Every structure is written in C-alpha cells, then in structure tokens.
Amino acid sequence: MRRLIHWLVLANPEPSVARAQLRELQNHLPLLYSLLIANAALLTWTYSSLAPIWMTWVTFTCVAVVCLSRIPFWLRLRTAEISNQDVLRHLRRTIWLSGVLAVLFIGWAMLLDDYGTALEHSYSAIFIATTVICSMFCLMHLPQAATTIVVLVAPIYVGYYALAEVELVFLGISLNVALVALVMMKVLFRAFDTFTTMIRSQNEIIARHLEVEKLNVENERLANTDALTELTNRRYFFSELHSWIDQEGAQFTLALLDLDKFKPINDRYGHPAGDHLLASIGGRLKELCGENIVISRLGGDEFGVLIRLDSISTDQIMRRVYDIITTPVGVYGNLLSVGCSIGIAGFPTTARTADELLHQADTDLYVNKRSKVQQPGRRAAI
C-alpha cells in the first residue's frame, strides 16, 4: 500500500521522465478541457427543460469557468521555463484535480438522473462513459491521474446502477464501461512503459553525444597543445596565423623567439633539467595568452607569438615575454637562466602572406642572434 501511495503522489519521479510527461500534458490537457466543456454543454442541454436551472445552466457555468481557466494555463506552460520542482508540482496538481473533477462530473450526472425519462438517463450513462474514456486517453502520459479517475468513478458508476431502481441494461452498460476502463488501463500502462523507455533511451543518446562532444573537444585541445609547456603547439600557431591573415582589415605582429644558451644547459644538467626549464617558462608565458595574444611552442627551444594590439602595447608585451624567458628558474637545486633572441614582422606593413611574415621574422631573428641583441624591439618598418 505504501508503494502504491508513493506512486500515486509521485514520491520518487525521474526528472527527465516527469518533464517529458508535463510536455505531453501541455498538448493534451487543453483538448481534454475543451471536451469536458462540450460534454457538459450537451448534458446541460439534454436536461435544461427537465431539471432545475441550478442543476443545469448554473452548474455548467461553474464547470466551464474552471475548464476555461485551465486551458490558457496549459497553453502558457508550452513556452515557460519550468524548474524540476515546478514540473513535479504541476503533475501532482493534475492528479489531484483529475480526481476532484471526476467525482464532481459523475455526481452531477447522477443527480440529473432523477429527472427525465429512460432516454435522458441513457445519455447520462453515455456521458459518464465517454468522459471517463476520453479523460484516460488524454491522461495516458500521467497514469496516476488516469488510475485515480478509474478508481473513483468505476465503483460509484457500477454501484449506482446496481442499487438504483433502473433497467438492468444500465447496470450492463456500467459493467461494460468498467471492464473497458480496466482493459484500457492495462494498455495505457504498457504504452507508458514504452514512453518511459523511449525517454530514457533519448537521455542515454544525448548523454553519449555530449560525452563524444567532450572527447572531441579534449582531443582537439590535445592536438593543439604542447605536452611539455602546455602552450599551444605549432599546428595551432599556423592555423591562427592563416586565420588572422584572412580577417578583413587585419593588423598584427608576428614574433619568433629562440632561446640562447639553452643547449649548454641540456648538455651540462641533462634533458630533464632542460624540460623543467621549458615547462616553467611555458607556464609563465601562458598567463599572457588571450584573445589578442597567442604564444605557441613551435618546437625545441623556439616559440612563436601573435599579437593583435597597438604598437605601444605590443612593445610592452614583448618586453614582458623577454623578461619572463630570461628570469632565472630553480631546477633541481640550480638557478638556471637563458637568453632570448627575437625576430619580428608586421602584417600588412612588412609582409602580406604567412610565408613572407615567417621569412621576415626569421631573418630578423637571425640578425639579432648574430649581433647578440638580447633586448626585444621592433623594426623601423613595422
């Protein structure tokens, strides 16, 4: 019994399934409320000249107001942002309201059954049957609500015609409707199981797709990252270079950097020490990188820089790069330092293609290295 109660009140719902249930109800419940209004209008019209006005038109007006107020509510939910907590609240309210309306509708029909002839009584029986069946179909994605309706209406429906002094055919109709409702419940439960399985499968597919996307992003990052320094690598640098050149009105500076006296460190202290030094320098340079500054390790002790800033800012960045590279680094108890030779080319002032930029910067780097110029600067042509 406790499990049944927990199921009826949605004690432990799956958030994704509950949201999918609400999405389906947003489409079906406006139709259900429209149908209830139409059925209530026909029942009212059938008994309008036989029963008191408070039992016909007054009651119908109340029913129509309630149903009409719910239709725009469900239509607005289609475009609203709803939290998981609100989703659960709407579903529980629908279960509760389904039971209340079911009892009120069958009670109204039975009160009207005291008036009229067997012809009108037949319509009352049909009214209850069609209302229950249609409600079950519209609430098929919320089986708790459909079950509540059947559990409340079927015993009252059959019991009323079993005890009332009416033709046995009405009892037969009520029993037939009750049996049909039970069979429909079985079908609806199977349909709901299929629905929940589909939602879970969709969630699994989405989760796998997101995982694949994450892996693709990570693979792309790894493909563009130098493992030692964690700076971007040669592949990324040349891709960005061509991308910047292709941008309309592009103006930027390309710099090539080569570490001086790095080979002697490798020879004297070993490659692990050299790798540690490169990793430390790369970590510091990475802090300078941003939307307008790209610093990549091109290989060995060579680095590339792309700067999309004004000339003064570019000079400042290059001085910071020089200071970072030449700042001593503690490696295995030794304070190691290297120098830095820099070659610079500007786009489109001194070169207009990637090859020309690289050639110009490489030439500038070679001249600076040969002349032992270890301070960053800009060519006069830039």
C-alpha positions, 0 to 999 in steps of 0.5 A, a space after each residue: 500500500 505504501 508503494 502504491 501511495 508513493 506512486 500515486 503522489 509521485 514520491 520518487 519521479 525521474 526528472 527527465 521522465 516527469 518533464 517529458 510527461 508535463 510536455 505531453 500534458 501541455 498538448 493534451 490537457 487543453 483538448 481534454 478541457 475543451 471536451 469536458 466543456 462540450 460534454 457538459 454543454 450537451 448534458 446541460 442541454 439534454 436536461 435544461 427543460 427537465 431539471 432545475 436551472 441550478 442543476 443545469 445552466 448554473 452548474 455548467 457555468 461553474 464547470 466551464 469557468 474552471 475548464 476555461 481557466 485551465 486551458 490558457 494555463 496549459 497553453 502558457 506552460 508550452 513556452 515557460 521555463 519550468 524548474 524540476 520542482 515546478 514540473 513535479 508540482 504541476 503533475 501532482 496538481 493534475 492528479 489531484 484535480 483529475 480526481 476532484 473533477 471526476 467525482 464532481 462530473 459523475 455526481 452531477 450526472 447522477 443527480 440529473 438522473 432523477 429527472 427525465 425519462 429512460 432516454 435522458 438517463 441513457 445519455 447520462 450513462 453515455 456521458 459518464 462513459 465517454 468522459 471517463 474514456 476520453 479523460 484516460 486517453 488524454 491522461 495516458 502520459 500521467 497514469 496516476 491521474 488516469 488510475 485515480 479517475 478509474 478508481 473513483 468513478 468505476 465503483 460509484 458508476 457500477 454501484 449506482 446502477 446496481 442499487 438504483 431502481 433502473 433497467 438492468 441494461 444500465 447496470 450492463 452498460 456500467 459493467 461494460 464501461 468498467 471492464 473497458 476502463 480496466 482493459 484500457 488501463 492495462 494498455 495505457 500502462 504498457 504504452 507508458 512503459 514504452 514512453 518511459 523507455 523511449 525517454 530514457 533511451 533519448 537521455 542515454 543518446 544525448 548523454 553519449 553525444 555530449 560525452 563524444 562532444 567532450 572527447 572531441 573537444 579534449 582531443 582537439 585541445 590535445 592536438 593543439 597543445 604542447 605536452 611539455 609547456 602546455 602552450 599551444 603547439 605549432 599546428 595551432 600557431 599556423 592555423 591562427 596565423 592563416 586565420 588572422 591573415 584572412 580577417 578583413 582589415 587585419 593588423 598584427 605582429 608576428 614574433 619568433 623567439 629562440 632561446 640562447 644558451 639553452 643547449 649548454 644547459 641540456 648538455 651540462 644538467 641533462 634533458 630533464 633539467 632542460 624540460 623543467 626549464 621549458 615547462 616553467 617558462 611555458 607556464 609563465 608565458 601562458 598567463 599572457 595568452 588571450 584573445 589578442 595574444 597567442 604564444 605557441 611552442 613551435 618546437 625545441 627551444 623556439 616559440 612563436 607569438 601573435 599579437 593583435 594590439 597597438 604598437 605601444 602595447 605590443 612593445 610592452 608585451 614583448 618586453 614582458 615575454 623577454 623578461 619572463 624567458 630570461 628570469 632565472 628558474 630553480 631546477 633541481 637545486 640550480 638557478 638556471 637562466 637563458 637568453 632570448 633572441 627575437 625576430 619580428 614582422 608586421 602584417 600588412 606593413 612588412 609582409 602580406 602572406 604567412 610565408 613572407 611574415 615567417 621569412 621576415 621574422 626569421 631573418 630578423 631573428 637571425 640578425 639579432 642572434 648574430 649581433 647578440 641583441 638580447 633586448 626585444 624591439 621592433 623594426 623601423 618598418 613595422 
